[in-house]
Amino acid sequence: MRTTPRALAAALAGALLVTGCSSSDDGDPTPPSYDTSDSVHAEVLPQLAANGEDVESAADAAWVVDATIDDVDEGTAVTLVAKDDDGWSEVDEQETDDKGRVTLTSRDSGDLHVMVGDGDDAIGTEVSTDDAPEATFTDDFDDESTLDDKDGSWHTRDQGYTGVRTCSRASADAAEVADGVLRLSVTEDPERKGDECQLPGRRKKFAYRLNGHVGTEGRVAFTYGFAAARIKTQAGRGQHSAFWMQTVGGQGPGGPEKGGAEIDVIEYFGDDHPEGGLTSFTYFLDKQGKKQTVGGWLPNADELGDDWASKYHVFSVEWTPEEYVFRIDGKVTQRLKGVSSGKPEFLILSLLSSDYELPRFDGDLPQTMEVDWARVWETGPKS
């Protein structure tokens, strides 16, 4: 039996009454009324939520509020109240997990109220979007010169026909900025038209491919904070969409704090993947220079959505010295605790066709990944 709001409120010592009317769906002219409680903890994170079919500005994304309610059972309803032109109203309601945590979102800026219970039983706390970190880099992809221009933020990464991609190579011809979107594609390589690539131990042959693969190396990097990208993935298997980061100057041995790390915010391996298709992880080199990997397939991927190729979603990482927190539209999908990268990292967006996934190719070329925007909120030393 879950803890009731009345029992929770009665147990609070020194609660402060906030005057005003209760909120309603139609909007109220005065703030909501509740007892301010030390048992309600809340923090406003950056604008990390914006799923939908249409292109929109990064500045219009929803704020994310992380809240924890002490001493409540799993499933306790928590409400977020915000003010718009029509007054105060409830903008989101979610249920706590087994640790009392909940994620709420608001498109409205300014003061926000996190509440548990109704009427005289209500408790809560007030937060403000003014306290969230400020963005230090934003690209809405409204300007074509952002890509492969000497003054732009992104350039094509020179990787091809080598390593784990002997059948594909990065090419500027597989990346374009148009209509407010960065489009990255996997398509046939016109310079190898008619040629076929055969993988070791495989009878089937494949057409040589071009990959959309861009990064901000030498142009944009940061240390600690948030990084996010609003992405609509490809549908087919045989290639994977990715938003990731690598260490400026390359990784070195000695662990992540000393040598940096690769941070894979999200990878999507296509619809109908047996593991759900979504993965987030990080890897680094230990003192002996041996690769160590932490993270992996996202559990319960089907609960996160099944519309990756038809709608945009915001994929993000919160990077601190003690952990990485991965989110999709603000919802925490994975926490990797432990020492993290202590080096500046640059951003990468890619749609890559790797040798190990080619045998599972199940669609037509080209396959396309669309990026509406990318953003960074740096909280550590300026890079």
N, C-alpha and C positions, 0 to 999 in steps of 0.2 A: 504494500500500500504506500503510495507516494506521499511525501510531506505536503501538507496543504499550505496555501499562502497565509491563512489565518494563524496556523501554528508557527509558521516561520516568522511572521511579523511579531507575534507575542514573545518570541524568544530573543528579540533584538533589544539590546540595551542602548540607551542614549540615542534613539532614532529621532531624526529631525523632520518635522512636518513641513512639506512644501505645499503652499496654498495654491488654489486654482481649481478649475473644473476638470472632471474626468474627460479623457479624449474620446472622440467618436470617429466613425468612418467618414462623416461629412465635414469634419474639421471644426475645431473650437477656437474661439478668440483668445483663450487663456491657456497657459501650460497645464499639463496633467497634474493631478494631485496624488502624492504617495509619500511614504515615510522613507527618507534617505537612509540607506543602510550600508554598513561596512561589509555586509555579506554579499553584496552585489558588486562585482569587479568588472570594469569595462574599459576598453581601449579602442580608439578609432584608428584604423589602419588606412592606407591610401585607397584610391579608387581602383579596386581589383575585381570588380564584377560587372559584366556587361554581355550576357548571352543574348543572341538574337540573329535574325537573318540579314539585317541591313547594316551598312557601314555607318559608323557614328564617330564623333570626336572622342578622343581619350578624356577630354575634360568633362564629358557627359556621363562617364562611367559611374557606377554606384560606389559609395563609400562602404567599407566593411567594418563592422563593429564586432570585436572579439569579446565575449562576456563569459564570466564564470559565476555561478550562484552556489554559495556554500550550503552544505547540508540539505540538498534536495535530491529526490529520487530521479532516476532517468525518466525522461518524458515530461518533465515540468515545462509548461508553456512560458515563454519569455517574449515580451512585446517591445518593439522599438517604435517610439513616437517622435515625429519630426514636424517642422512647421513649413508650410508652403504659402502661396498667396491667399489661400482660403482659410488658413488657420492651422491649428494643431490636429494631427490625425495619426492613426496607426499606419505605419508603412511596411512593417514586417512582423511576423510572429513565427518562431521556431521552437522546437523542443530540445531540452538539454540532453546530453549524452550521459553515460554512466559516471562521468567525472564532474558533472554539473556545467559542462562547457557548451556554448552555443555560438553560432555565427549568424549575424544579422546584417542586412544591407539597406542602404538608403540612397536614393537619387538626390535627396534634398541636403543642402549644406547648412552649416550653422550648428546650433545647440540640438542635441539629441537626448532622449530619455529612454533608459533601459528599465523596464518594469516587469515585476512578477506579481500576479494577483490583480484583484479589482476592488474598486471602492475603498472602504476603510481598511481592507486587508492589503492594499497595494504597497509594495516596497520597491526601491529602485535607486538609480543614480543618474547623474547628468554628465554627459561628455560633449565635446565639441569637435567638429571637423577641423577647426583652426589648430588643434593640437596634433594633427596627423603630420607625418613628414612631408616636406615639399618636394615636388618633382624636380630632378636635376637634369633630366634628359627626356625629351618626348619627340617621337617622329610619327606623325599622322599619315605619312606617305602621300601628302598632297602635292609634293614637288618631285618631278622626275629626276632632278639633279641630285637628289639624295643618294642615288645609286650609281656607283662606278664613275663618279665625278671627283676631280681632285679635291674639291671642297665639300664633298658629300660625306654622310655618316657611314655608308655601307659600301663595301667593295666585294667583288667575286673572289672567293678563296680558291687559290690555284691548287686543286687536287684532282688527279685524274689517272685512270687506268693503272692503278697501283694499290697496294695494301689490300684492304677488304673490298675494294671496288675496282677490280680488274676489268669489269665490263661497262664501267661508266666513268664519266669525268665531269667536273664542275665547269660551267660555261655561263658567260654573261648572256648568251642567247636563251638561257632557260630561266631568266629573271627579268621582270619588268615592273615598273611602277606606272599605274594608270588608274584613273577614277578613284583616287584616294586609297588604293590597295597595292600592296606588294604581292605579286604573283610569282611563285616559285614552282617550276614544273620538272617532271621527268618526261623526257621525250626522246625519240630516236635521234642519233647523231647523224646529221646529213653528210658529214665528211667520211663516215664509215658505212654509208648506205650500201646494202648488199652483203656486207661482212657479217659474220656471226661469231659470237663469243661462246666458247665452250669451257665450262668450269671443270676442274679436276674431279674425276670420278662420276661425272654426270654425262648422260647421253644427249639430253636435250640441249639445244643451242639457243642463244638469245641475241636479239639485236643490240648493238652497242647503243648506249644511252647518254644523254646529257642530263646533268643534275643542276637544279637551282640551289645555290649554296653561297650565302653572303654573310659577312661579319663586320664588326666595327674595330677590328684590330688596328692599333695605331691611331685611332680617331676618337673612340669613346670607351672608357673603362671606369670601373669604380670598385670600392672596397667596402663591403658590408652595406646592408640596406635591402631594398626590394627591387626586383626586376619583373616585368610583366609584358606579355604580348597577347593581343586579341587575334585569335587564329581560327580559320575554318580549314580543317584538314582535308587531305585526299581521302577517297573512299576505298580504293583498291589495295590489296596486299601486293607484296613484291617491292615496296618502297615505304619509307616512313617519314612523316613530318616530324620536325624537331625544333625546339627552342632550347638553346643551351649556352654555356659559357666556358671559356678556357682562360688559362692563366697568361697574363701578359709576359712575353718572353719565353713561354713554354714551361711545362712542369719540371720540377726537380725532385730528387730524393729527400728524405728526411721528414716525411709526413706532410699533411696538408697545410699546417700553419707556416712551415718553412718553405715548402716546395710548391704550394698551390694545389689546385684540384680541377678536374673537369666536373662541371655541375650541369647535369642534364635535367632541366626543369620539366620537360615533357617530351616523350616520343610517342607517336601513334602509328601502329603497324597495320592499320586497315580494318575495315568492317569484318565482322564474323571471325575475329581472331579467337582461338580457344582460351587464351588467357585474358581476354577482354580488350587487348590491343594497346593499353596505356601503361607506360612505365616512367618512373622518375628515379634517378640514382646519381651518385657521385663516385668518382674514383680518384685515387692519389697514389703516389709512390712512397713506400715505407723507407726506413733508413737503409735498407739493402737494395733499394731501387725496384722492389717487387710491387707490381700493381695490386692494389687493394680496392675492392668494390663494395659499396654500401647502398642499399635500396633495391629496387627491382619493380616487378609488375605491381600495379595498384590493385589491392584487393577490392572485391565488390565493384568492379568497374561499371557493371550494368546499372548500378544505383546512381552513378554520376551522370549518366546520359547515354543516349544511343543515336545522337544527331550530330556527331562531330563533323561530318562532311556536308551538312546542310545548314548549320548554324555556327556563328562565331561564339567562342568561349574565351575567357581570359585565363591564361595559364601563368602562374606566378611562383616566385620563390622569395621567402624572407630569409636572409642570410645574416647570421650573427656569429660572433666568435665561438659560441657554444652549440649551435645547431643550424640545420636548414629546415624550414617549414614550407612544404609545397602545397599549393592551393589551386582549385579550379573554381572560377567565379566566386572566390572568397572562401569556399569551403575547404577545410583542411583535408588533404588526401594522404599525406605522409609527413611524419616528423623523423628526421635523422639527427639524433643527439650525439654529441661528441665534438672534438676539436674540428673546426672547419678551415677552409682556405684562409690564409692570412695575407694573400697577395692580391693585387688588382686583377680583375677579370673583365674580359670583353664579351660582347653579345654575338651570338650566331643564330641565324635562321636558315633552315635547310629542308629540302625534300630530297632524300638520298636513296639511291637504289644500290644496296649492298649485295655482294655475291651470296651471302648466306640466306638472303630472303628472296632472291630471284626465282628459285624453283617454285615458290608459292605465288608467283604473279598470276592474278586471276581477272585482269581487266584489260582495257584498251589504253594505249598511249595517245595523247599525253595524259598524265595524272597531274593534278594541280592542288597546291596549298595556297591559301590566301591569308595575308596578314593585314589587318586593319590598322593597327598601331603597335608601337613598342615604347616602353617607358621605364625609367629608372628613378628611384628615390634613394639617393646615397645618404647613409647615416654615419659612415666611418671616415677615415682620413680621405681627403680629396685626392683623386688620382691625377 
